């Protein structure tokens, strides 16, 4: 829910691609996620994103971090996972030396072959940010 932080970690032309939801292209579009009513409702209800420790591969000024992410929601009887996804962050080192997200891709793990394919590119930095 913090647009300022998103602005600092995404490249100016960074993209957040959420399989079934769509693409948010550019830092401003990514930051707009923090004001979406659905996101605000989830946060107010006690939900959060939880990520596994990613596998990171670095090649010069490019890197990829691949892993799983889930949305955990609060209910009367505790917490449960409402979504489980394959996640891939493609990062580029900027002129100032900082790493920023150029592309974040998420595919729901619901039997969709694109999610398995995303996880299968674990060490593939060569195609990172080229797409």
N, C-alpha and C positions, 0 to 999 in steps of 0.2 A: 503494500500500500504506500510505498514511498517513491514518488515520482523523481525526487532529487537523486536518490541512489540509482534508480534506473538510468537516469541521464548520465551519471558518471561511469556506469559500467558498460553501456552500449556505445558502439561507434556512432558517429553522426548519421551514417546511412545504414545502421544495423537493422536487422530483420528478426522478428519473432514470428515463426511459422508454427501454428498450432493446427495439426492435421485437419480435424473436422470443423474448427472454428474459423480459420482463415489466416491471413498474413498481415502483420502490422509492420509496415515498412517505414524506416526512419525513426530516429530517436524520439521525436515528438509523438508519433503514433504509438510507440512502445510505452511511453510514459502515460498515454491516455488510458491504458489498461487499469491504472490505479483509480480511475474515477468511474469505471463501468459499474452500473447498479448491481449486476450479478456478483462482481468481485466484492463490493462493499457488503452485500448481504452475507456472503460466505464468511468474510472476516468478522462481521458483527456476531455471527452465530458461533464463532469459535473454531473456524476452520483454518488450516494452514497447509502450505506446501512443504513436503519433506523429500529430500533427495538422498539417494545413496551416495557413497563416496565414489566419484567418477574415476574411470580409467583415463589418464591424460597422456597424450602423445604430442611431442613438440618437435617442430622442424623449422629452425631458424626463427623467423618472425611470425610463424603461424603455429597454432596449436588446436587440438580438439580435445574435448572432455565429454566422455560418453558414459551414461549410466541410466538409472531408473529414477523416476519421480512419482510421487503420489500426492493426492489431496486427501487429507485426513479431516474428517468432520466430527463435531461433537453431537452426541445424541443424549437422551435421558439416561441411557444405560452405559454410557462411556463413549469411546471414540471408535470410528471405523474408517477404513479406506474406501473412498468413493470412486477414485480413479487411480489407475496404475498405468504409467506411460514409459516409453523409451524416450530418452532425452539426449540431445547432442548439442553441445556448444562449440561453435567455431570461432576462434579468437585470433586477433591480429595485434601485433605490437605496434603502437602508434609512434609518431615522430617524437613525442615527449617521453617515450620509453614505457608508457603504461600499456597494459593489455586491456583490450575492450572486446566486447562481444560483437562479432560481425553478423553471425547467424545463429539463432537458437531454434532448433527443430524439435517438435514433440509429436509423437504418434501414440495414440492410445493402444495399450496391449489388450486388444479384444479379438485376437485372431487375425488381425490385419497384417498381411505379409510385409508392409512397409515398416512396421515397427521392428520386426525381426531383422529386416535388411539394415535398418539404421544401427541396431546394436552390432550387426555383423561387420560394420565399417570401423570397428574399435580403434585400429591402429592407422587408419587411412587419413593421413594429413595431406597427401598430395592433391586430393580433390577438394580440400577444405577451402571455403570461401570462393571457390571458382564457380560454383553453381549459381 
